[in-house]
Amino acid sequence: MTPQNEQTQDEPTQDQTEATQDIVVDNKGAVTDRVSDLEAQLETERRRLADATVELTSKDEEIESLHVRVVDLQSNLDATQENMVTLNTAVGDAAGKYLAAQRALHPEVPSALITGATIAEVDESVKAGLQVVEAVRSTLAAEAKQNRVPAGAPTREVNIDALSPDEKIKLGLTQQREGGN
């Protein structure tokens, strides 16, 4: 190899240097453009992240508020259920007392006919019991009317042989006054 050839192999030629400079300049512009694009994209992503963080914080606050509301509602539900148990017990006691009062108020109705666990049920059974009593009364009245015996004592036949002489005289005088025998 010649010394000139050695220089050529180790050092780029003028054309190669200019081409390399053109590539570097072109690549530098493209890299600069790409960096600008990436920076813009990064800024967009940062804004989106900030917006998402704000929204997430808002959602967290809303979740906490809803959790507090759920706890309050559960507490109210528990209190309401306790009140319902108390009221159901009171209603049951009142219905029992009402049942006893209706039995005392209607002695003509057999107590076995007056039943019920609620006031409405007791009222219905009293109504039905009064209808039964009325039906029995009507039936008994109709039977009594059919088998009616006239008022007063029936006329007696007098056994004259069993009377004393004084009683025979009184009987004769009585019959004579009545216009009879």
C-alpha positions in Angstrom: 0.0 0.0 0.0 1.0 3.4 -0.7 1.1 6.1 1.8 -1.7 7.9 0.0 -3.9 4.8 0.0 -3.3 4.4 3.8 -4.5 8.0 4.3 -7.5 7.3 2.3 -8.4 4.2 4.2 -7.9 5.9 7.6 -9.4 9.3 6.8 -12.6 9.9 5.0 -12.6 11.7 1.7 -13.9 15.1 1.2 -17.1 13.7 -0.4 -17.6 11.4 2.5 -17.1 14.2 5.0 -19.6 16.4 3.3 -22.1 13.5 3.0 -21.6 12.7 6.7 -22.2 16.4 7.6 -25.3 16.5 5.5 -26.6 13.4 7.2 -25.7 14.8 10.6 -27.5 18.1 9.8 -30.5 16.2 8.4 -30.5 13.8 11.4 -30.1 16.8 13.8 -33.2 18.4 12.3 -35.1 15.2 12.4 -33.9 14.5 16.0 -34.8 18.1 17.0 -38.2 17.6 15.5 -38.6 14.3 17.2 -37.5 15.7 20.5 -40.0 18.6 20.1 -42.8 16.1 19.3 -41.8 13.9 22.3 -41.7 17.0 24.6 -45.2 18.1 23.4 -46.5 14.5 23.9 -44.9 14.5 27.4 -46.5 17.8 28.3 -49.9 16.4 27.0 -49.4 13.3 29.1 -48.5 15.4 32.2 -51.7 17.4 31.8 -53.7 14.3 31.4 -52.0 12.8 34.5 -52.8 16.0 36.5 -56.4 16.0 35.3 -56.7 12.3 36.2 -55.2 13.0 39.6 -57.7 15.7 40.3 -60.5 13.5 39.1 -59.2 10.6 41.2 -59.0 12.9 44.3 -62.6 14.0 43.6 -63.8 10.4 43.3 -62.0 9.5 46.5 -63.8 12.3 48.3 -67.1 11.2 46.8 -66.4 7.6 47.9 -65.6 8.7 51.4 -68.8 10.9 51.5 -70.9 7.9 50.2 -69.2 5.6 52.8 -70.2 8.1 55.6 -73.8 8.2 54.1 -73.9 4.3 54.1 -72.8 4.2 57.7 -75.5 6.8 58.7 -78.2 4.9 56.7 -77.2 1.6 58.4 -77.4 3.2 61.8 -80.8 4.6 60.9 -81.9 1.2 59.6 -80.8 -0.5 62.8 -82.7 2.1 64.9 -85.8 1.7 62.7 -85.6 -2.1 63.1 -85.4 -1.8 66.9 -88.4 0.5 66.8 -90.3 -1.9 64.7 -89.7 -4.7 67.2 -90.8 -2.5 70.0 -93.9 -1.4 68.1 -94.8 -5.0 67.0 -94.6 -6.0 70.7 -96.8 -3.1 71.7 -99.3 -3.9 68.9 -99.4 -7.5 70.0 -100.0 -6.5 73.6 -102.7 -4.0 72.6 -104.4 -6.6 70.4 -104.4 -9.1 73.4 -106.0 -6.5 75.6 -108.5 -5.6 73.0 -109.4 -9.3 72.6 -110.0 -9.5 76.4 -112.1 -6.3 76.3 -114.2 -7.6 73.5 -114.8 -10.9 75.3 -115.9 -9.0 78.4 -118.1 -6.6 76.3 -119.9 -9.4 74.6 -120.6 -12.1 77.2 -123.4 -13.5 75.1 -120.8 -14.6 72.5 -118.8 -17.7 73.5 -115.2 -16.7 74.1 -114.0 -19.4 71.8 -115.7 -17.6 69.0 -113.8 -14.3 69.7 -110.3 -14.8 68.5 -107.6 -12.9 66.5 -104.0 -11.6 66.7 -104.9 -8.1 65.4 -107.6 -5.7 66.1 -109.1 -6.2 62.7 -109.2 -10.0 63.2 -110.8 -9.6 66.6 -113.4 -7.3 65.2 -114.2 -9.8 62.4 -114.6 -12.6 64.9 -116.9 -10.5 67.2 -119.0 -9.8 64.2 -119.2 -13.5 63.2 -119.9 -14.4 66.8 -122.7 -11.9 67.1 -124.2 -13.4 63.9 -124.0 -16.9 65.4 -125.7 -15.7 68.6 -128.4 -14.0 66.6 -129.0 -17.1 64.5 -129.3 -19.3 67.7 -131.7 -16.8 69.2 -133.8 -16.7 66.1 -133.9 -20.5 66.0 -134.8 -20.8 69.7 -137.5 -18.1 69.3 -139.0 -19.9 66.3 -139.1 -23.2 68.2 -140.6 -21.6 71.3 -143.3 -20.0 69.2 -144.2 -23.4 67.7 -144.3 -25.1 71.1 -146.2 -22.3 72.9 -148.3 -23.3 75.8 -151.2 -20.9 76.6 -150.8 -18.8 79.8 -152.7 -19.8 82.9 -153.5 -23.1 84.5 -155.6 -25.6 82.6 -159.1 -26.4 83.9 -159.1 -29.2 86.4 -161.5 -32.0 86.7 -162.7 -32.3 90.2 -163.0 -35.7 91.8 -166.2 -35.2 93.8 -165.9 -38.5 95.7 -162.6 -37.2 97.2 -164.2 -34.0 98.5 -165.4 -33.4 102.1 -169.0 -32.4 102.6 -168.0 -28.7 103.1 -165.9 -28.7 99.9 -168.8 -30.3 98.0 -171.1 -27.4 99.2 -168.5 -24.8 98.1 -168.1 -26.4 94.8 -171.8 -26.4 94.2 -172.2 -22.8 95.1 -169.2 -21.8 92.9 -170.6 -23.6 89.9 -174.0 -22.0 90.5 -172.6 -18.5 90.5 -170.7 -19.2 87.3 -173.9 -20.2 85.7 -173.0 -23.7 85.3 -173.9 -27.1 86.5 
